[in-house]
Amino acid sequence: MNKNTLVFAKNDWHEPLTNGKHIDYYGEEYVVIDESYTNNYGTFVLLQSTSPFEDDTSLWTVTKGIEAHPNNRYEFIKAISVPTFPNQMQAVGYLLKDKQSGESKAYSYREAFRIIHQNGATNAYATTSRLKNFTTQLIDTIDCLPAMDSTFWKVPAYNDNGEPYSVFTPALEKELKQRINTTINMRIGQRVRKLKSQITTSYTNEEITKLNELIKTANKITVLSGAGISTLSGIPDYRSMLEGIWRKDPDLIKQLNQAKFENSPASFWQTFHQLIQNITNGIVPFENHKNSLQMTIEAMKPNIAHELFAKLETHGKDVTIITQNVDHLHSKAGSKHVFEIHGNFYKYFCPTCMSKYTFEYILKDKLPKCGCGAIIRPDLVFFGDEVQHLSDAMARAKNSDLFIVIGSSLNVSPINQLPHFINQYTNAKSVIINGHKTQLDNQFDLVINGDIEDICKNISLS
């Protein structure tokens, strides 16, 4: 082996590597010289550089730790990884085996570097390189093995049951949490961009000017918000999610109602946990890892639309929010008068003693129970349930002088009767802001279609 060769695992390249195949790897040309290169560690692909070798390390000061040797105390086993983009894993920690004790433990990169640098490993070594004020610390494998970023080494940090691959040090736990959170936010951003790409903006400057004038002159504003406002935070429509389960498996949705909760709570909760997975599908890196699930839900934060209506209150407006969403984002944004007519995904209660519980608590058990022994229930409106707080919400809406619908298709009864109620019993002006037209647009004084985020950016608070 020499500096002009590379060892790949079979899955390290996006297409099959056969003898004679040329590839470009980080700007250098390589050719496959042995597609079944075998050594004591397994069978790999051996590549030879066809580019002239240039030694660019002469300006660096390199300090090498203990050389790799079969008699060294530690052995590098696996790279503990977190999913990032589809079919890609990023190494966060490193599983080392202590040959003296026989124990294996997963460390953060810095911890693993220090151990290998000071004690040595059988199949890896550590170096520190300095160029002026720039310093790098690198762990690398011996020449006959694939590099650390190879699929040969990478394993998911948690298995399908949400259990850790190995014992993790506190430092690695912290770094895993940070990496998982980064992945979650990246995936939420991808989901939002995909949703926004499906919206065709058709509003005009005149419509925005008229909207700003209506808000400026209004004192009491009632807002009816739907799924379209929360998809900007990466949250799928709750009702659409239920309907999606219905279309896929009609019998399954029967598990989500009050009768099923009372008669077969285990079936009810099994379906509800599946609903949680559907909400976080494509975002959470490890589906059954409770911390990942909770971090995913917590990462779905208020967006500019939620914040807009909260800020209107601070500018002297009396704002009532009637929301079809269960994500609690209006309250998180700071709105004071919020009616969550379909309930709250973060709230759970005991029907017997009325004790309150959190989302974090119900993740601890497949069948969450209260301290009194009763089964806990989500504070949500399921099919067949009556909506919550409707009479109180309509009483406040009756006194408004501006009614705004935002992000709602107005397909769900009885809340889709609210525009008619406003027109019949108040003199309020009415506005609907949506990514698409609805069948009730003719009941509004002003209809604005387009990207809700862009529209909200153009609303003036002064």
Legacy VTK file of the C-alpha trace (Angstrom):
# vtk DataFile Version 3.0
C-alpha trace
ASCII
DATASET POLYDATA
POINTS 462 float
0.000 0.000 0.000
1.081 3.592 -0.637
-0.319 7.110 -0.747
-1.563 6.558 -4.296
-4.048 3.822 -3.346
-7.514 3.883 -1.796
-9.593 1.139 -0.209
-13.371 1.393 -0.612
-16.202 -0.679 0.796
-18.548 -2.084 -1.845
-21.233 0.509 -0.998
-18.979 3.565 -0.816
-19.680 4.617 -4.390
-23.010 5.488 -6.010
-22.536 2.890 -8.748
-20.783 -0.495 -9.036
-16.975 -0.392 -8.993
-15.578 -2.920 -11.443
-12.021 -3.511 -12.577
-10.792 -0.789 -14.906
-13.481 1.723 -13.943
-12.260 5.327 -13.567
-13.735 7.701 -10.974
-13.159 11.266 -9.833
-12.689 11.326 -6.054
-12.320 14.802 -4.535
-10.653 16.124 -7.678
-8.289 13.189 -8.204
-8.608 10.468 -10.804
-8.585 6.840 -9.647
-8.938 3.509 -11.410
-10.216 0.261 -9.893
-7.377 -2.261 -9.914
-8.991 -4.976 -7.767
-12.758 -5.128 -7.283
-12.401 -8.016 -4.806
-9.419 -6.974 -2.733
-9.380 -9.292 0.307
-7.458 -9.045 3.567
-7.928 -10.102 7.190
-10.705 -7.534 7.660
-12.901 -8.428 4.689
-13.346 -7.925 0.962
-13.073 -4.416 -0.472
-12.361 -2.479 -3.669
-8.785 -1.329 -4.296
-8.201 1.815 -6.355
-5.021 3.326 -7.770
-4.511 7.033 -8.395
-3.823 8.026 -11.980
-3.091 11.642 -11.027
0.488 12.812 -10.442
1.266 12.640 -6.716
1.912 16.038 -5.167
3.150 16.301 -1.597
1.305 19.317 -0.200
2.149 18.527 3.438
5.597 20.138 3.509
4.207 23.382 4.957
2.425 21.555 7.770
3.838 20.566 11.136
2.562 17.044 11.770
2.591 15.389 15.194
1.761 11.720 15.054
0.467 9.715 17.993
1.319 6.103 18.693
1.583 4.119 15.474
-1.033 1.485 14.735
0.158 -1.935 15.897
-1.517 -5.303 16.614
-0.293 -5.144 20.229
-1.877 -1.760 20.983
-4.558 -1.592 23.647
-7.517 -0.300 21.611
-9.282 -1.352 18.439
-11.505 0.903 16.354
-14.798 -0.973 15.826
-17.521 1.279 14.355
-18.462 4.887 13.607
-21.640 5.842 15.492
-23.703 7.759 12.951
-26.826 9.864 12.448
-28.868 9.998 9.203
-28.661 13.298 7.343
-29.733 13.348 3.710
-31.518 10.286 2.274
-29.214 7.264 2.257
-26.414 9.213 3.937
-25.026 8.883 7.445
-22.715 11.244 9.298
-20.311 9.823 11.871
-20.605 11.525 15.265
-18.880 9.103 17.631
-16.463 6.191 17.555
-16.819 2.769 19.146
-13.540 1.537 20.620
-12.792 -1.821 22.203
-10.404 -1.966 25.142
-8.525 -5.217 24.572
-7.314 -5.310 28.177
-10.772 -5.226 29.761
-12.722 -6.578 26.796
-15.199 -3.700 27.128
-16.461 -1.557 24.260
-17.653 2.030 24.567
-18.603 4.768 22.105
-16.783 8.093 22.482
-17.027 11.551 20.982
-14.487 12.390 18.286
-12.293 14.364 20.691
-12.363 11.589 23.266
-11.548 8.938 20.664
-8.733 11.069 19.251
-7.148 11.479 22.676
-7.384 7.748 23.460
-5.919 6.630 20.128
-3.252 9.352 20.139
-2.039 8.463 23.635
-2.607 4.693 23.743
-2.615 3.606 20.131
-4.995 1.301 18.280
-4.550 -1.884 16.312
-6.124 -0.507 13.143
-6.051 3.296 13.446
-3.800 6.201 14.364
-4.196 9.878 15.267
-2.284 12.923 14.023
-2.271 16.645 14.755
-1.394 18.938 11.847
-0.649 22.656 12.154
-0.291 25.371 9.538
0.300 28.757 11.176
-2.813 29.300 13.361
-4.802 26.473 11.777
-4.881 23.074 13.524
-6.558 19.807 12.539
-6.864 16.590 14.505
-7.383 13.512 12.375
-8.098 9.873 13.118
-7.371 7.598 10.198
-7.317 3.887 9.560
-4.400 1.765 8.437
-3.788 1.555 4.682
-5.499 -1.788 4.079
-8.828 -0.517 5.445
-11.409 1.980 4.166
-11.264 5.498 5.606
-13.311 6.517 8.653
-16.125 7.968 6.514
-16.699 4.651 4.735
-20.002 2.782 4.953
-17.903 -0.133 6.196
-17.669 1.548 9.598
-20.916 3.488 9.931
-23.770 2.176 12.084
-26.930 3.993 13.282
-26.627 5.395 16.792
-29.969 3.787 17.713
-31.617 0.589 16.493
-35.213 0.102 15.313
-36.393 -0.138 18.925
-34.765 3.176 19.838
-32.006 1.510 21.865
-28.397 2.790 21.663
-25.959 0.771 19.571
-23.525 0.694 22.489
-22.701 2.435 25.752
-22.250 6.152 25.008
-20.149 8.583 27.004
-21.907 11.785 28.206
-19.844 13.805 25.726
-21.051 11.645 22.835
-24.652 11.818 24.096
-24.398 15.610 23.943
-22.944 15.618 20.426
-25.544 13.117 19.212
-28.307 15.353 20.525
-26.822 18.346 18.689
-26.429 16.383 15.443
-29.946 14.937 15.667
-31.329 18.425 16.247
-29.408 19.737 13.224
-30.781 16.918 11.066
-34.331 17.559 12.275
-34.149 21.278 11.464
-32.612 20.543 8.070
-35.412 18.101 7.226
-38.105 20.492 8.438
-36.604 23.106 6.125
-36.720 20.643 3.239
-40.373 19.841 3.947
-41.312 23.523 4.099
-39.474 24.318 0.853
-41.255 21.440 -0.882
-44.648 22.671 0.306
-43.870 26.258 -0.699
-42.783 25.135 -4.170
-46.326 23.870 -4.786
-47.856 27.318 -4.218
-48.371 29.763 -7.066
-48.313 33.351 -5.840
-50.976 35.477 -7.514
-51.631 38.323 -5.084
-51.151 41.948 -6.096
-49.638 44.986 -4.391
-53.109 46.536 -4.347
-54.430 43.590 -2.313
-51.589 43.929 0.206
-52.232 47.672 0.486
-55.924 47.054 1.142
-55.112 44.385 3.749
-52.737 46.726 5.570
-55.407 49.434 5.628
-58.005 47.033 7.053
-55.610 45.938 9.815
-54.597 49.515 10.578
-58.186 50.692 11.086
-59.396 47.597 12.977
-59.502 47.415 16.766
-60.867 43.918 17.367
-59.542 41.242 15.018
-60.683 37.612 14.890
-58.369 35.158 13.130
-59.361 31.671 11.994
-56.190 29.712 11.222
-55.843 26.344 9.533
-53.166 23.918 8.436
-51.680 26.300 5.879
-50.238 28.499 8.614
-48.465 25.628 10.391
-47.080 23.850 7.356
-44.581 26.741 7.327
-43.284 25.182 10.560
-43.056 21.729 8.970
-46.257 20.380 10.518
-48.684 18.375 8.376
-52.405 19.089 8.655
-53.805 17.088 11.597
-57.167 16.417 9.961
-55.531 15.519 6.653
-53.233 13.172 8.540
-56.240 11.375 10.026
-57.928 11.263 6.630
-54.700 9.892 5.120
-54.734 7.032 7.624
-58.408 6.481 6.777
-57.677 6.125 3.053
-54.775 3.760 3.707
-56.527 1.616 6.312
-60.198 2.467 7.045
-60.327 0.034 9.959
-57.382 1.706 11.649
-59.068 5.070 12.105
-61.828 3.362 14.070
-59.291 3.059 16.863
-59.253 6.848 17.344
-62.544 7.712 19.000
-63.964 7.968 22.492
-65.709 4.583 22.410
-62.505 2.790 21.434
-60.565 4.675 24.100
-63.019 3.468 26.730
-63.432 -0.119 25.490
-59.982 -0.933 24.096
-57.431 1.657 25.258
-54.435 -0.440 24.146
-55.664 -0.418 20.521
-56.445 3.291 20.798
-52.942 4.157 22.001
-51.251 1.899 19.466
-52.979 3.867 16.712
-52.187 7.189 18.370
-48.473 6.353 18.510
-48.712 5.520 14.812
-50.250 8.959 14.259
-47.230 10.519 16.001
-44.924 8.614 13.646
-46.928 9.834 10.643
-46.582 13.444 11.798
-42.816 13.112 12.194
-42.272 10.805 9.216
-39.337 11.909 7.090
-38.085 14.288 9.784
-37.187 12.268 12.876
-33.836 10.469 12.376
-34.705 7.528 14.651
-38.448 6.801 14.720
-38.626 4.851 17.985
-36.017 6.827 19.880
-38.059 8.852 22.386
-35.612 11.764 22.593
-35.571 12.066 18.793
-39.373 12.113 18.680
-39.589 14.773 21.359
-36.836 16.857 19.758
-38.688 16.678 16.431
-41.927 17.947 17.955
-40.064 20.685 19.864
-38.250 21.762 16.683
-41.564 22.674 15.061
-41.629 26.298 16.166
-43.868 29.320 15.477
-43.246 30.961 12.129
-43.709 34.488 10.816
-47.481 34.057 10.495
-47.976 33.029 14.138
-45.647 35.813 15.243
-47.510 38.401 13.168
-50.775 38.002 15.089
-48.968 37.952 18.435
-47.224 41.219 17.495
-50.540 42.815 16.543
-51.544 42.434 20.205
-48.410 44.268 21.332
-49.377 47.057 18.919
-52.689 47.614 20.671
-54.995 45.318 18.711
-57.486 43.042 20.477
-56.804 39.766 18.655
-58.755 36.525 19.050
-57.278 33.378 17.509
-59.581 30.491 16.599
-57.351 27.706 15.321
-58.077 24.353 13.740
-54.501 23.306 14.480
-53.409 21.272 17.496
-49.768 22.391 17.556
-50.032 25.133 20.226
-47.889 27.428 18.053
-50.113 30.502 18.405
-49.689 30.407 22.184
-45.970 29.719 21.828
-45.720 32.803 19.624
-47.284 34.897 22.391
-50.964 35.236 21.435
-53.106 35.612 24.567
-56.634 34.747 23.384
-56.378 31.388 21.601
-59.222 28.898 21.126
-57.866 25.496 20.043
-61.084 23.962 18.758
-59.501 20.605 17.853
-57.513 20.356 21.082
-53.814 20.481 21.862
-51.273 17.854 20.856
-49.089 18.725 23.857
-51.829 18.227 26.467
-52.946 14.931 27.998
-55.215 14.264 30.950
-56.685 11.599 33.183
-60.464 11.289 32.616
-60.863 10.015 36.188
-58.981 12.502 38.375
-58.303 15.158 35.672
-54.543 15.208 36.341
-52.559 16.829 33.520
-49.687 15.222 31.612
-47.138 16.236 28.972
-46.135 14.855 25.588
-42.832 13.764 27.111
-44.687 11.701 29.712
-46.855 9.766 27.252
-43.778 8.720 25.250
-42.535 6.715 28.226
-45.098 3.944 27.841
-47.103 2.394 25.034
-50.151 2.560 27.313
-49.645 5.654 29.502
-51.365 5.557 32.872
-52.157 8.143 35.506
-50.922 7.849 39.073
-54.467 6.871 40.038
-54.292 3.895 37.658
-56.586 5.200 34.913
-55.554 5.385 31.245
-54.471 8.845 30.072
-56.289 10.466 27.129
-55.007 13.000 24.577
-56.727 16.385 24.806
-57.642 16.184 21.124
-60.842 16.124 19.098
-61.175 12.835 17.241
-63.759 11.838 14.642
-67.170 11.891 16.277
-66.104 14.301 19.045
-67.507 17.805 19.382
-65.117 20.671 18.758
-63.933 22.564 21.823
-64.592 26.175 22.925
-66.768 26.920 19.887
-69.417 29.000 21.671
-66.799 31.102 23.491
-64.865 31.622 20.263
-67.947 32.729 18.353
-68.956 35.094 21.151
-65.636 36.925 20.821
-65.817 36.789 17.022
-69.230 38.463 17.124
-67.639 41.614 18.556
-64.858 41.878 15.965
-64.539 44.511 13.257
-62.086 42.499 11.120
-62.251 38.770 10.413
-59.214 37.048 8.850
-59.095 33.435 7.678
-55.552 32.223 7.031
-54.362 28.832 5.813
-57.754 27.108 5.932
-59.608 25.416 3.089
-62.851 25.828 5.101
-63.879 22.250 4.408
-64.341 21.141 8.018
-67.692 21.567 9.749
-68.850 23.289 11.894
-66.046 25.854 11.803
-66.603 26.510 8.093
-69.885 28.167 9.118
-67.964 30.970 10.822
-67.660 33.208 7.705
-71.450 33.050 7.276
-71.907 33.832 10.988
-69.601 36.862 10.721
-71.423 38.185 7.661
-74.844 37.708 9.225
-74.262 38.992 12.749
-71.462 41.560 12.460
-70.375 44.487 10.320
-66.809 43.192 10.266
-64.766 43.271 7.093
-63.559 39.815 6.101
-60.320 38.616 4.496
-59.157 35.147 3.453
-55.436 34.457 2.919
-54.589 31.107 1.389
-52.234 29.253 -0.875
-55.216 28.322 -3.043
-58.831 29.247 -3.725
-61.699 27.871 -1.620
-65.367 27.290 -2.350
-66.282 30.025 0.152
-64.128 32.835 -1.283
-67.263 34.695 -2.401
-68.177 35.309 1.260
-65.129 37.556 1.820
-64.468 41.213 1.097
-60.841 40.508 0.205
-59.299 37.286 -1.140
-55.498 36.960 -1.240
-53.920 33.827 -2.719
-50.218 33.088 -2.536
-47.337 32.124 -0.286
-48.525 32.870 3.264
-44.996 33.602 4.445
-44.447 36.170 1.693
-47.826 37.772 2.352
-47.117 38.073 6.086
-43.745 39.676 5.373
-45.608 42.450 3.550
-48.056 43.181 6.354
-47.245 46.389 8.195
-47.541 46.677 11.972
-47.398 50.488 12.019
LINES 1 463
462 0 1 2 3 4 5 6 7 8 9 10 11 12 13 14 15 16 17 18 19 20 21 22 23 24 25 26 27 28 29 30 31 32 33 34 35 36 37 38 39 40 41 42 43 44 45 46 47 48 49 50 51 52 53 54 55 56 57 58 59 60 61 62 63 64 65 66 67 68 69 70 71 72 73 74 75 76 77 78 79 80 81 82 83 84 85 86 87 88 89 90 91 92 93 94 95 96 97 98 99 100 101 102 103 104 105 106 107 108 109 110 111 112 113 114 115 116 117 118 119 120 121 122 123 124 125 126 127 128 129 130 131 132 133 134 135 136 137 138 139 140 141 142 143 144 145 146 147 148 149 150 151 152 153 154 155 156 157 158 159 160 161 162 163 164 165 166 167 168 169 170 171 172 173 174 175 176 177 178 179 180 181 182 183 184 185 186 187 188 189 190 191 192 193 194 195 196 197 198 199 200 201 202 203 204 205 206 207 208 209 210 211 212 213 214 215 216 217 218 219 220 221 222 223 224 225 226 227 228 229 230 231 232 233 234 235 236 237 238 239 240 241 242 243 244 245 246 247 248 249 250 251 252 253 254 255 256 257 258 259 260 261 262 263 264 265 266 267 268 269 270 271 272 273 274 275 276 277 278 279 280 281 282 283 284 285 286 287 288 289 290 291 292 293 294 295 296 297 298 299 300 301 302 303 304 305 306 307 308 309 310 311 312 313 314 315 316 317 318 319 320 321 322 323 324 325 326 327 328 329 330 331 332 333 334 335 336 337 338 339 340 341 342 343 344 345 346 347 348 349 350 351 352 353 354 355 356 357 358 359 360 361 362 363 364 365 366 367 368 369 370 371 372 373 374 375 376 377 378 379 380 381 382 383 384 385 386 387 388 389 390 391 392 393 394 395 396 397 398 399 400 401 402 403 404 405 406 407 408 409 410 411 412 413 414 415 416 417 418 419 420 421 422 423 424 425 426 427 428 429 430 431 432 433 434 435 436 437 438 439 440 441 442 443 444 445 446 447 448 449 450 451 452 453 454 455 456 457 458 459 460 461
